[in-house]
Amino acid sequence: MQQHTAQTPYMVGEVHFYSTMLEGGPALFDTGPPTPEGEAALLENVDLKQLKYLFITHCHVDHYGLANFILRHSDAQIFIPRRDAIKFRRHAERMERIAELLTGYGFGGDFTVQLRESFERNKVFPAMPERFRIVEETVELSNLGISYLACPGHSQSDLAYLVGDSAVTGDILLRNIFQAPLLDVDLDTFEGRFRNYDVYCGSLLNLAKLRGMRILPGHRQFVDGVDRAILFYVKTLLERAAQVLPLRKLTLNNIIEQLFKGRLIEPFFVYLKISEIVFMLDLIHNPGLLKASLEQIGLFDQVSDLYETVSQGSK
């Protein structure tokens, strides 16, 4: 498995995509961003005329943004997660539901309009791939020597692809990066929000299955161990939850104001912080869920002091 890197214009910096040879031919995992620099990095490292398969870990712009570019220059089959297919097909309805969620948290119509404009200005949602197959509905993946684990939390769709002793993990295991668990409507029901915190606690059990594998992350050059990546994320989560704890009875828009004192202006960045704080509030409401998962994978003792701070303060 070869790692390739493209610079992005986004806060997260550079992004990685990966190539390898499967049983059926050359395969690519993720694409890089839809920018001239992204295209150049892709063309420099991948022979698109020979490419047979493209697997997407999750459909965020820096990971799938060149899907249509690839499809226009190759005959590759593209595979995306099931919930991302729903997201594409029901995009307008999803945007309406997210606006309703934000209104319920105290953010007015002006903010939701500005947020949509920010999405468009920052090209957060490139076009749906012109053709694709759904990973979870494809039975012949094992014949190619590939399997996957669902590890939602950052998004509803996060998949880790397993090839030999390697795991391509997108944004679910990163070294010293706390990826925002994005606020979204539940894509299975389109009723209420997706419970990122609840599913992340469940995903920890799948992430622990990757111990001993070579982790190929979406950002930073490497991951120095599954446990270290999990513990960094969980410690950061607990530290930030402790900051939110005294404000938990305020409305969400007031929590944002108290924490940032008007310094946070760009609507997209506000949305990212809203997403994080909702995640923290869910933790504060039900800390035992996280504890149970961490105990099951043998990592609770390393965060027990931080956990107790949040758990006791939430009572």
N, C-alpha and C positions, 0 to 999 in steps of 0.2 A: 504494500500500500504506500503510495507516494503522496506527500503533503505538498500542496501548492498554495501560494499566498497572493492576495490582492488587497491593495489599499482601498479603504472606503471613506466617504465623506461623513460618516456617522460617528457618534460619540465613542463607540466601541473600538474604533480604529481598524486594524487589519483583520481580515477574515480568511479562513482556510477552506479549501476544497480538496478532495482526495480522488486519486485514480488508482485502479488496479485491474487485473485480468481475472474475470470470472470464468466459469465453465463455458458460457456462451459467447464470450468475447470481452472487449474492453468496457469498463464501467467507470462512471463518475459519481461521486457523492457530493451533492450541493454544487453551486455554480459560481459563487461570488456575486458582486453587486452589478446592477445594470448601468455601468458607467464606462467611458472609453478606457479607463485604466483596468476595469474589470474584464472587458472584452480582450484587451491586450494580454493580460495575464492568462486568461483562458486559452487563447489561440497559441500562446507561446508554449503552453504545457500539455495541451490535449489535441490529438489529431481527430477533429470532429468527424471527418469522413469515415473513420474506422469505428467511432463510438457506437456501442450497441445498447447501453443502458445508462440511465440517469436516475439516481435515487435522491430524494429530497428529505432531509431530516425534519424540517418544518418550514412552512411558507412565510418566512419573514424576508424582507426585501434583499438583505445581504446574503441570504442562503439560496434563494430560488430566482433572483431577479434576472438572470440570463437564460432562464429556461426556454423562452421563445426564440432567443438568439440561437441557442443550440439546436432547437428543433428546425429552424430554418436552414441550418447548415449541416444537418445530419439526419439519418433515419433512426436515431436512437428511440427506444421506448423510455418514457418518463413515468416514474412512480412517485405519487404523493400520498400523504396520510389522508385517511377518510374524512376527518373533520375539516381539513383544509379544502377538500373538494366541496363540502357544504358551504364553507365560508365564501368561496368563489361564486358559487351558484346563487347564493342568497345575500350578496354583498349589500344591496340597498336596504334590505330588511334588517340586516345586522347593524348597519350604521344607525338606523332608527332606534333599534333596541338599546344600543350603547348610549345614545342621547337620552333615552328614558332613564337608564340607570344613573347617569350623571345628574339629571334633573332631580331624581330622588335623593341624591346626596347633597343637594343644595346649590348646584351650579345652574345658572340661568341659561335661557335660550341663546343669548349672545355668546356665551362661552362655547356651547356645542357647535354653533356656526363657525366660530373662530378655529375650533379644533378640526373640523372638516376641512377648512381652508388650509390649515397647517399640514394635514395629511396629504392634501393635493400638492401643496408647495414643496413638501419634502419627498414627494413621490414614494410614499410609504407603501402603496398598493399597486405594484406593476400589474399588467394584464394577466388574466388567467392563462395558464399554458394552453396552447392551441389544441393539444391532444395529450391525454394522460391516462394512466391506469392507477387504480387505488391499491396501495400496498396491502391493506388488510383483506382485500378481496382477491388477491393473486395467490393461487395455490402452488404455482410452480417455482416459487423463489428458492425452495430448498434444492431444486435441481441445479440451480446456479451456484450453490454453495454459500447462500446468504440467508440469514434469519434476522429477526428484529425484536426489540423489547419496547413496549409503550411506556414512556416515562413523562407524562404530562405534568405541568406545573408552571413553567415559564410560559408556555402556550398550551392549548388544548391538544395539540397534535404531536408533540415532541416524540420522535422515535430515535432509538439507538440501533444502528445497523451492525450486525456481527458477521465478520468475515474472517475465518480462521481464528487467530488469537488477537485480532484487532476489533475495536469497537469505535465506529464513527458516531460521535455523540452530539453534534450540533452545539446547542447552548446549554445542555443540561449538566455538564461537568466542566467547569472552567477554573483556571488557576487565578485566584484573587480577583474575580469579577463577580459581583452580585447582579445577576440579570433580573430585571424587573419581571415579576409575575403579572402579566398584563390583564387588566380588567376587561371582561368581555361577557357577552350574552352566552348562555349555555347553548352550544350549537346542536345538541341532540334534541332539545325541546323548544328552543327559542322562548323560554319562559324563565325569567329571572337570570341571575348572573352565574357564570361558571365559577365553581368553588375551587379556586387554585390551591388554597391551603390544604383542603381536605385531600385532593388528589395528589399533591406533592408528598404528603405524609405516606400515602400508599406507594408512590413512585420510589421512595427511599428503599423499599424492599427489592425492587428491580435493579436500582442502581448498585445495590450491594452485590448483586449477581455478576457485576462487571469486574469485581476484584480479581487481580491477577492477569487481566487482559491489557493489551496495549491500547490506551485511550487516545483517540484522535479527535481533539476538540475543535470547535468552530472558531475559537479565538485564543490568543496566546500560543506559543509554539508547542507547549506540551502541558500535561497534567501530571503532577508529581504524586500520584496515588489517588485512588477513588476515595478513600477515607478522608484524606486531607481536603479534597475538593468539597465533599459533603460537609465537613466540619467548618470550613471557611464560610460556606453559605449559611449554615445553621447558626453559627456564632454571630454573623452579621445580622441575620434575621432577629435573633434574640436581643442583641444590643439595640437595634432600631425599635423593636417592640417596646423595650424599656423606656425609650424616649417618648413614644406615643402614649404610654400607659397613663400618665397624669391628664392627658387630653381626651381620653377615650369616650367621655360622655358628651363631647362637643359634636356639632355637625361636621361632616368631612371638610366642607369648604372652610370652616373656622379652624379646623386642625391645620390645614395647609397654611392659612394666614398666620397662625401662632408659630408654626415651625419655621416659616420662611420670610415673614415680615414684609411681604410684597416684593421680595427679590426674585421670585419665580414668575416670569412673565410669558414666555413662549408657551402657547397652549399645549403643544405636544409634550414638553417637559413637565408641565402641570399634570397631564394625563398619566405620565409614567409614575409620578409621585403619588397620585391618587391610587393607582394600581397597587403600589407598594404598601400604602397605609391600609387599604382594605385587607390586604394579606395579613398585615400585622394585627389588625383588629380581630380577624378570625382566629389568629393564634391566641390572642389575649382572652377571647371568649372560650376557647377550648384547647388549652395547652396540653392536656393529657393525650390528645391525639398524636402530637409530635413526640411526646415522651415514649409512648407505646412503640412507635416505629423505631425510634433510636435505640430503645432497649432491645428490640428484636434483632437489630443488626449490630449490636454490641458497641454503640458509640455514645450512649447517654452519659456515662460517667465523665467524659471529657467536656461536657457542657452543663453539668448538673448545677453549678453555682449560678450561671447565667439563667438557666431555666427557673431556678427557685426565685430569683428576683422578679421574673415576669409572672410566674405562677402565684406567688404570694401577693403580689401587687394587684392581681386581677380579681381577688376575692372581695 
